[in-house]
């Protein structure tokens, strides 16, 4: 096995990421499209992905009354893991992604990157303005 030559703090973050990634793979109720699509027929994989991710999409899209919209969006979702102290989006960054919080919480910080102005929790979403305004 190759050695990982990095500062101790970086090694600790890598270990933390893999430990949490393993935990999520065991505990998560959401399915990954790429993984499932390679194992099931397309229509069945699409159905399974929709039902496993619907809880993430319902808060934002249920009012539109289009299950087809949510079905199509559900296969576009990608699972991402962020560790404590990771910045997901920073001020003045041009956004091109939307995020749904499946586990944990996200702190919204003021410009000083210290003051917490809001806390988003499981079920919340953010980045939608970037999606709707990009073109």
Z-matrix of the N, CA and C atoms (Angstrom, degrees):
N
C 1 1.422
C 2 1.528 1 110.05
N 3 1.334 2 116.77 1 135.75
C 4 1.453 3 120.96 2 179.68
C 5 1.519 4 110.24 3 -70.82
N 6 1.324 5 115.29 4 146.67
C 7 1.464 6 118.25 5 176.62
C 8 1.525 7 109.09 6 -85.27
N 9 1.290 8 115.44 7 149.77
C 10 1.458 9 123.15 8 -178.65
C 11 1.521 10 106.70 9 -101.65
N 12 1.315 11 116.91 10 101.75
C 13 1.453 12 122.00 11 -174.73
C 14 1.524 13 109.78 12 -92.33
N 15 1.315 14 116.58 13 92.47
C 16 1.456 15 122.04 14 -179.92
C 17 1.525 16 108.44 15 -149.21
N 18 1.326 17 116.19 16 162.67
C 19 1.467 18 118.71 17 177.42
C 20 1.536 19 111.16 18 -58.23
N 21 1.317 20 116.24 19 153.36
C 22 1.469 21 121.74 20 -176.80
C 23 1.522 22 112.01 21 -55.56
N 24 1.321 23 118.27 22 -41.26
C 25 1.467 24 121.62 23 179.72
C 26 1.517 25 111.89 24 -61.24
N 27 1.319 26 115.99 25 -39.02
C 28 1.469 27 120.63 26 179.16
C 29 1.527 28 110.44 27 -69.32
N 30 1.311 29 116.89 28 -41.39
C 31 1.462 30 120.67 29 177.24
C 32 1.528 31 110.49 30 -60.91
N 33 1.320 32 116.14 31 -40.71
C 34 1.462 33 120.65 32 179.66
C 35 1.532 34 110.39 33 -63.49
N 36 1.331 35 118.25 34 -40.82
C 37 1.472 36 121.43 35 178.78
C 38 1.525 37 111.00 36 -66.28
N 39 1.327 38 117.48 37 -37.67
C 40 1.465 39 121.00 38 177.62
C 41 1.527 40 109.63 39 -65.44
N 42 1.321 41 116.40 40 -45.29
C 43 1.472 42 120.32 41 176.70
C 44 1.526 43 111.04 42 -59.85
N 45 1.316 44 116.42 43 -43.43
C 46 1.465 45 121.82 44 179.27
C 47 1.529 46 110.52 45 -61.33
N 48 1.324 47 115.89 46 -42.94
C 49 1.466 48 120.16 47 179.64
C 50 1.529 49 110.88 48 -61.32
N 51 1.326 50 117.32 49 -49.39
C 52 1.461 51 120.16 50 -177.87
C 53 1.531 52 112.21 51 -66.02
N 54 1.322 53 116.73 52 -37.48
C 55 1.468 54 119.74 53 177.57
C 56 1.522 55 109.77 54 -63.36
N 57 1.326 56 116.92 55 -45.36
C 58 1.459 57 119.66 56 -179.36
C 59 1.522 58 110.85 57 -69.62
N 60 1.305 59 117.36 58 -38.27
C 61 1.462 60 121.70 59 177.94
C 62 1.528 61 110.58 60 -59.89
N 63 1.323 62 117.00 61 -42.75
C 64 1.462 63 120.87 62 177.72
C 65 1.518 64 109.97 63 -64.34
N 66 1.338 65 116.98 64 -45.37
C 67 1.456 66 121.09 65 178.36
C 68 1.525 67 110.27 66 -57.25
N 69 1.317 68 117.41 67 -46.59
C 70 1.463 69 121.89 68 -178.84
C 71 1.528 70 111.21 69 -62.54
N 72 1.315 71 117.00 70 -40.32
C 73 1.462 72 119.45 71 -179.33
C 74 1.525 73 111.24 72 -63.76
N 75 1.332 74 116.70 73 -29.23
C 76 1.460 75 121.02 74 179.65
C 77 1.532 76 112.45 75 -85.74
N 78 1.337 77 116.90 76 -34.45
C 79 1.464 78 121.15 77 -171.35
C 80 1.526 79 114.34 78 -100.16
N 81 1.311 80 117.28 79 -18.60
C 82 1.465 81 120.46 80 -171.88
C 83 1.521 82 112.56 81 -69.71
N 84 1.313 83 114.75 82 143.54
C 85 1.460 84 120.84 83 175.35
C 86 1.524 85 110.93 84 -97.35
N 87 1.332 86 117.23 85 1.17
C 88 1.458 87 120.10 86 178.81
C 89 1.526 88 109.33 87 -100.24
N 90 1.303 89 115.07 88 150.17
C 91 1.457 90 121.85 89 -178.93
C 92 1.517 91 109.77 90 -110.09
N 93 1.306 92 116.68 91 154.64
C 94 1.453 93 122.42 92 179.78
C 95 1.526 94 109.70 93 -99.53
N 96 1.323 95 116.78 94 127.15
C 97 1.465 96 122.88 95 -176.82
C 98 1.527 97 111.76 96 -58.02
N 99 1.327 98 117.56 97 -50.23
C 100 1.468 99 119.87 98 -176.03
C 101 1.522 100 111.61 99 -59.63
N 102 1.308 101 116.38 100 -41.54
C 103 1.460 102 120.85 101 -179.90
C 104 1.529 103 111.23 102 -67.67
N 105 1.322 104 116.52 103 -47.90
C 106 1.462 105 121.33 104 -175.87
C 107 1.526 106 112.03 105 -70.79
N 108 1.329 107 116.17 106 -39.74
C 109 1.465 108 121.19 107 -177.79
C 110 1.530 109 111.48 108 -62.20
N 111 1.324 110 116.35 109 -29.49
C 112 1.467 111 119.46 110 179.73
C 113 1.526 112 112.14 111 -77.11
N 114 1.343 113 117.29 112 -12.71
C 115 1.460 114 120.66 113 -175.32
C 116 1.527 115 114.55 114 -112.48
N 117 1.329 116 117.02 115 -20.42
C 118 1.469 117 121.03 116 -176.57
C 119 1.528 118 111.04 117 -123.71
N 120 1.332 119 116.98 118 158.29
C 121 1.472 120 119.11 119 172.80
C 122 1.533 121 109.61 120 -58.68
N 123 1.314 122 117.25 121 149.54
C 124 1.463 123 123.82 122 -173.64
C 125 1.533 124 112.89 123 -49.93
N 126 1.311 125 118.24 124 -52.83
C 127 1.470 126 121.77 125 -175.69
C 128 1.535 127 111.34 126 -63.25
N 129 1.317 128 117.23 127 -40.77
C 130 1.458 129 120.57 128 -179.91
C 131 1.532 130 110.87 129 -69.78
N 132 1.320 131 116.62 130 -40.82
C 133 1.468 132 120.40 131 177.48
C 134 1.523 133 110.18 132 -61.62
N 135 1.319 134 116.23 133 -42.14
C 136 1.465 135 121.38 134 -179.59
C 137 1.535 136 110.86 135 -62.35
N 138 1.320 137 116.42 136 -41.41
C 139 1.465 138 121.22 137 177.60
C 140 1.526 139 111.44 138 -63.46
N 141 1.307 140 116.40 139 -46.18
C 142 1.467 141 120.90 140 -179.39
C 143 1.528 142 111.18 141 -62.91
N 144 1.322 143 117.23 142 -43.35
C 145 1.461 144 121.44 143 178.78
C 146 1.520 145 110.12 144 -61.81
N 147 1.327 146 116.54 145 -44.00
C 148 1.468 147 120.47 146 179.91
C 149 1.525 148 110.88 147 -58.72
N 150 1.318 149 117.15 148 -49.40
C 151 1.461 150 119.87 149 -177.09
C 152 1.526 151 112.37 150 -69.00
N 153 1.324 152 118.29 151 -29.33
C 154 1.466 153 119.32 152 179.37
C 155 1.526 154 112.09 153 -79.85
N 156 1.331 155 117.92 154 -24.22
C 157 1.466 156 121.23 155 -177.68
C 158 1.520 157 113.82 156 -106.33
N 159 1.292 158 117.44 157 -5.32
C 160 1.467 159 120.98 158 -174.94
C 161 1.530 160 112.39 159 -55.64
N 162 1.325 161 116.73 160 -39.06
C 163 1.473 162 120.18 161 -179.35
C 164 1.527 163 112.43 162 -59.92
N 165 1.323 164 117.21 163 -25.55
C 166 1.463 165 120.49 164 177.49
C 167 1.528 166 111.44 165 -78.35
N 168 1.320 167 116.43 166 -35.43
C 169 1.463 168 121.47 167 -174.53
C 170 1.523 169 113.85 168 -87.41
N 171 1.322 170 117.24 169 -29.62
C 172 1.466 171 121.43 170 -176.89
C 173 1.533 172 114.39 171 -51.00
N 174 1.338 173 119.29 172 -48.09
C 175 1.463 174 117.88 173 -175.89
C 176 1.534 175 113.99 174 -56.71
N 177 1.311 176 117.08 175 -33.13
C 178 1.463 177 119.45 176 -177.49
C 179 1.523 178 113.14 177 -94.64
N 180 1.312 179 117.85 178 -38.57
C 181 1.457 180 120.25 179 -168.31
C 182 1.522 181 115.53 180 -106.37
N 183 1.332 182 118.43 181 -9.43
C 184 1.461 183 120.60 182 -176.91
C 185 1.534 184 111.49 183 -60.41
N 186 1.334 185 116.77 184 -34.62
C 187 1.464 186 119.66 185 -177.89
C 188 1.529 187 112.55 186 -64.61
N 189 1.316 188 117.82 187 -20.64
C 190 1.470 189 120.62 188 178.72
C 191 1.519 190 111.68 189 -78.04
N 192 1.318 191 116.88 190 -15.45
C 193 1.456 192 121.49 191 175.82
C 194 1.520 193 114.51 192 66.70
N 195 1.327 194 116.86 193 20.25
C 196 1.462 195 119.81 194 -179.10
C 197 1.518 196 110.78 195 -113.52
N 198 1.311 197 115.23 196 99.67
C 199 1.460 198 119.45 197 177.13
C 200 1.525 199 109.99 198 -66.24
N 201 1.338 200 117.39 199 -31.62
C 202 1.466 201 120.37 200 178.36
C 203 1.526 202 111.66 201 -62.77
N 204 1.328 203 116.86 202 -39.81
C 205 1.464 204 120.60 203 176.67
C 206 1.523 205 109.95 204 -59.45
N 207 1.324 206 116.73 205 -47.53
C 208 1.464 207 119.97 206 -179.55
C 209 1.530 208 111.49 207 -66.63
N 210 1.307 209 117.74 208 -34.39
C 211 1.474 210 120.27 209 176.98
C 212 1.527 211 110.62 210 -61.82
N 213 1.324 212 116.05 211 -45.79
C 214 1.468 213 120.29 212 -179.26
C 215 1.523 214 111.45 213 -68.19
N 216 1.320 215 116.97 214 -40.02
C 217 1.465 216 120.37 215 178.58
C 218 1.528 217 111.96 216 -67.15
N 219 1.315 218 116.73 217 -35.10
C 220 1.466 219 119.76 218 -176.01
C 221 1.527 220 112.25 219 -61.69
N 222 1.321 221 118.43 220 -31.21
C 223 1.466 222 118.89 221 179.56
C 224 1.527 223 111.90 222 -80.89
N 225 1.323 224 117.13 223 -9.57
C 226 1.475 225 120.88 224 177.89
C 227 1.523 226 111.93 225 -88.79
N 228 1.332 227 117.14 226 -14.24
C 229 1.462 228 120.19 227 -177.78
C 230 1.527 229 110.88 228 -68.55
N 231 1.306 230 115.15 229 138.68
C 232 1.464 231 121.94 230 175.99
C 233 1.512 232 107.98 231 -122.57
N 234 1.305 233 116.50 232 133.11
C 235 1.456 234 120.94 233 179.03
C 236 1.532 235 109.03 234 -76.57
N 237 1.327 236 115.54 235 130.84
C 238 1.466 237 120.98 236 178.97
C 239 1.521 238 107.91 237 -133.35
N 240 1.302 239 115.83 238 143.67
C 241 1.459 240 121.26 239 178.41
C 242 1.524 241 108.01 240 -116.32
N 243 1.322 242 115.23 241 128.24
C 244 1.459 243 121.86 242 173.61
C 245 1.515 244 107.65 243 -117.21
N 246 1.310 245 115.55 244 139.51
C 247 1.460 246 121.34 245 -179.80
C 248 1.523 247 110.37 246 -92.85
N 249 1.331 248 117.02 247 159.89
C 250 1.463 249 119.01 248 174.50
C 251 1.533 250 109.41 249 -52.68
N 252 1.285 251 115.84 250 139.27
C 253 1.478 252 126.30 251 -179.08
C 254 1.530 253 113.62 252 80.08
N 255 1.324 254 118.98 253 -1.75
C 256 1.470 255 120.55 254 172.52
C 257 1.519 256 109.20 255 -73.93
N 258 1.315 257 116.45 256 141.30
C 259 1.453 258 121.40 257 172.73
C 260 1.527 259 107.26 258 -96.53
N 261 1.313 260 117.04 259 127.42
C 262 1.462 261 121.41 260 -179.40
C 263 1.513 262 110.00 261 -89.50
N 264 1.313 263 115.97 262 -49.25
C 265 1.463 264 122.65 263 177.01
C 266 1.520 265 106.99 264 -135.36
N 267 1.318 266 116.61 265 139.84
C 268 1.460 267 120.13 266 175.44
C 269 1.523 268 109.50 267 -119.35
N 270 1.314 269 114.89 268 156.43
C 271 1.463 270 121.74 269 -178.70
C 272 1.531 271 110.19 270 -55.06
N 273 1.312 272 115.70 271 141.46
C 274 1.470 273 124.79 272 177.79
C 275 1.525 274 114.03 273 71.02
N 276 1.332 275 117.10 274 10.33
C 277 1.456 276 120.79 275 173.19
C 278 1.523 277 107.78 276 -87.61
N 279 1.311 278 116.89 277 134.68
C 280 1.460 279 120.14 278 177.88
C 281 1.516 280 107.28 279 -76.30
N 282 1.315 281 115.86 280 118.68
C 283 1.456 282 121.15 281 -176.38
C 284 1.516 283 112.28 282 -87.18
N 285 1.310 284 116.17 283 143.25
C 286 1.462 285 121.17 284 174.92
C 287 1.523 286 110.83 285 -140.23
N 288 1.329 287 115.82 286 17.88
C 289 1.456 288 121.11 287 179.73
C 290 1.520 289 109.96 288 -138.22
N 291 1.313 290 114.25 289 155.08
C 292 1.450 291 122.00 290 174.52
C 293 1.523 292 106.64 291 -119.80
N 294 1.325 293 116.53 292 146.95
C 295 1.451 294 121.22 293 -175.59
C 296 1.525 295 110.20 294 -123.76
N 297 1.324 296 116.07 295 138.16
C 298 1.454 297 124.04 296 173.74
C 299 1.523 298 106.05 297 -117.50
N 300 1.312 299 117.37 298 128.96
C 301 1.458 300 120.42 299 -177.33
C 302 1.526 301 108.85 300 -88.39
N 303 1.324 302 115.73 301 110.17
C 304 1.463 303 121.96 302 -179.27
C 305 1.525 304 110.98 303 -89.78
N 306 1.315 305 117.44 304 -31.23
C 307 1.469 306 123.20 305 -179.97
C 308 1.515 307 108.33 306 -147.22
N 309 1.311 308 116.20 307 150.68
C 310 1.452 309 120.43 308 173.91
C 311 1.516 310 113.43 309 80.59
N 312 1.316 311 115.21 310 -157.49
C 313 1.457 312 121.15 311 -179.75
C 314 1.520 313 109.29 312 -145.83
N 315 1.325 314 114.66 313 161.71
C 316 1.459 315 122.09 314 179.80
C 317 1.519 316 107.80 315 -127.63
N 318 1.316 317 116.23 316 128.96
C 319 1.462 318 120.86 317 176.80
C 320 1.527 319 108.68 318 -89.20
N 321 1.319 320 115.88 319 133.64
C 322 1.464 321 121.43 320 173.42
C 323 1.522 322 105.38 321 -98.86
N 324 1.332 323 115.55 322 120.04
C 325 1.459 324 121.12 323 -174.93
C 326 1.524 325 111.57 324 -105.08
N 327 1.319 326 116.17 325 151.57
C 328 1.455 327 122.54 326 173.57
C 329 1.531 328 108.74 327 -72.25
N 330 1.308 329 116.58 328 175.61
C 331 1.469 330 122.19 329 -178.84
C 332 1.520 331 113.39 330 -55.15
N 333 1.330 332 116.63 331 -28.66
C 334 1.466 333 119.81 332 -178.68
C 335 1.531 334 112.98 333 -74.38
N 336 1.321 335 116.61 334 -4.73
C 337 1.473 336 123.78 335 -179.93
C 338 1.533 337 113.15 336 60.08
N 339 1.329 338 115.74 337 23.04
C 340 1.454 339 122.09 338 179.29
C 341 1.525 340 111.90 339 -127.51
N 342 1.328 341 115.95 340 -42.78
C 343 1.456 342 122.12 341 -173.80
C 344 1.525 343 110.56 342 -81.12
N 345 1.338 344 116.32 343 122.11
C 346 1.468 345 121.58 344 179.08
C 347 1.529 346 108.35 345 -82.54
N 348 1.344 347 116.15 346 120.81
C 349 1.464 348 120.38 347 179.43
C 350 1.527 349 112.39 348 -102.21
N 351 1.312 350 116.54 349 -17.26
C 352 1.462 351 120.53 350 178.42
C 353 1.526 352 108.77 351 -164.63
N 354 1.313 353 115.68 352 158.03
C 355 1.462 354 121.63 353 173.49
C 356 1.518 355 107.63 354 -128.01
N 357 1.321 356 116.26 355 122.72
C 358 1.463 357 122.03 356 177.16
C 359 1.525 358 107.68 357 -99.81
N 360 1.317 359 115.81 358 136.02
C 361 1.464 360 120.46 359 -175.97
C 362 1.529 361 111.09 360 -119.24
N 363 1.318 362 113.63 361 176.74
C 364 1.465 363 122.36 362 178.58
C 365 1.529 364 110.33 363 -42.78
N 366 1.331 365 116.24 364 129.63
C 367 1.460 366 121.74 365 -179.56
C 368 1.515 367 113.42 366 97.92
N 369 1.338 368 117.15 367 -17.87
C 370 1.470 369 120.46 368 179.14
C 371 1.530 370 109.61 369 -80.97
N 372 1.303 371 114.98 370 166.89
C 373 1.464 372 121.20 371 177.05
C 374 1.520 373 108.93 372 -142.53
N 375 1.337 374 115.48 373 158.91
C 376 1.460 375 120.53 374 176.44
C 377 1.526 376 108.65 375 -156.09
N 378 1.319 377 115.74 376 163.43
C 379 1.466 378 121.28 377 -178.30
C 380 1.504 379 113.27 378 92.64
N 381 1.343 380 117.93 379 -0.09
C 382 1.468 381 121.40 380 -176.80
C 383 1.510 382 112.15 381 -63.82
N 384 1.322 383 118.28 382 -31.10
C 385 1.464 384 120.36 383 -179.32
C 386 1.524 385 109.43 384 -65.18
N 387 1.320 386 117.36 385 -39.08
C 388 1.462 387 120.91 386 178.14
C 389 1.527 388 111.56 387 -61.81
N 390 1.321 389 115.95 388 -39.97
C 391 1.469 390 120.87 389 179.97
C 392 1.519 391 110.85 390 -66.53
N 393 1.329 392 115.89 391 -46.63
C 394 1.464 393 120.16 392 -175.19
C 395 1.529 394 112.58 393 -74.97
N 396 1.331 395 116.86 394 -22.92
C 397 1.470 396 119.91 395 -177.40
C 398 1.522 397 113.01 396 -100.42
N 399 1.328 398 117.67 397 -7.03
C 400 1.474 399 119.20 398 -179.95
C 401 1.517 400 109.70 399 -77.39
N 402 1.264 401 115.42 400 152.58
C 403 1.456 402 116.42 401 -179.51
C 404 1.427 403 110.34 402 -170.64
